[in-house]
Amino acid sequence: MPATASTRTALRRGIVAAAALPLLIGALASCGYGSEATKDEPKAADAADAGKKLSASEVRIGYFPNLTHATALVGLQEGLIEKELSGTKIKPQSFNAGPSEIEALNGGSLDIGFIGPSPSINGYVKSKGSNLRIISGSASGGVKLVVNPDKIKTLDDLKGKKIATPQKGNTQDVAFLNWISEKGWKVDPESGKGDVSVVRTDNKVTPDAFKQGSIDGAWVPEPTASKLVSDGGSVLLDETALWPDKKFVITNIIVSQKFLKEHPDVVEAVLRGTVKTNEWIHANQDKAKASANARLEAEGGKPLDPKVIDPAWPSIAITDDPLAATLKTQSEWAVKAKLIEQPDLAGIYDLTLLNKVLKAAGKPEVSDAGLGAK
């Protein structure tokens, strides 16, 4: 019997519905309805989340052109941080000293920065805890006492000599003053005069001062330390030897509290980028060294000589861990040296987003040593 028009319409509707059914079932399954979601699906969801447009159009990131800021150098050079930002643009800013970077953060022209522990402490204390948070570690070590071997052969020979540090109250200056104190020697922390003359000298100037003989040595970070060695200096002490676990924070990642509050998604994305950068550095040491040197060349016009970067690179330990307990110790050294009053560091850390990123990456969470934001 021939099909009527209404019968033919019903048949067509049935065919369309049957064809659509597998698509509907697949859609429901991907949402976790009607079937158990597979282990691959959360990864797909994470990828989708990572691809979402973030809450800020740009993020301003500060760092120093130093090897102790390798996470920033490599992460920017290789695009590993930018890759996590879903279209949010990075505006990089290079600094030569901690105070100027803190000033930029306070003034609202910087959102996130790589910086040493002493400027972090000073910036936090001076603002009464209102301007920054430490949100991650970045590097440990990479600080050495390099001397003229013709003038200084043992640590006791430092008495009466002129030793440079980068800046009054900076991380290396505090460590050196503490070491002098433990030797039983006296130095005025303001003038640097005493049993040892502490000469505060910009790292860019220190190599020339060393070659000219106006200083007898320097307590400095890399690559300045290896530059001095290439100019005839000798490493008398590696600061890692002074720490119980041979680890101490040399570079933190800080954030403006305002930016953290308004754009936590951007901060989290940057931290995903830094964690992945650190992982890439550990897995590709030679490539990472070359990448850092390429960034330094872009910053300063020429790369580091192999005789400088080759010994400097392995002395720096790249880490996500802020090594918070060592920052606490460094603050105690600054108090002991009378460079600062006893600080209240409660709340200086907020590692919530870092630990979220680490957990998602299957890595162990890190501690704030009781100095976390409440």
Secondary structure, DSSP 8 states (H G I E B T S, - for coil): ----HHHHHHHHHHHHHHHHHHHHHHHHHHTTSSS---THHHHHHHHHHHTS--S-SEEEEEE-SSGGGHHHHHHHHTTTTGGGSTT-EEEEEE-SSHHHHHHHHHHTS-SEEEE-HHHHHHHHHHTTT-SEEEEEEEEEE-EEEEE-TTT-SSGGGGTT-EEEESSTTSHHHHHHHHHHHHTT--B-TTT--BSSEEEE--TTTHHHHHHHTS-SEEEEETTHHHHHHHTT-EEEEEGGGGSTTS--EEEEEEEEHHHHHH-HHHHHHHHHHHHHHHHHHHH-HHHHHHHHHHHHHHHHSS---HHHHHHHGGGEEE-S---HHHHHHHHHHHHHTTSS-----TT-B--HHHHHHHHHTT------TT-B--
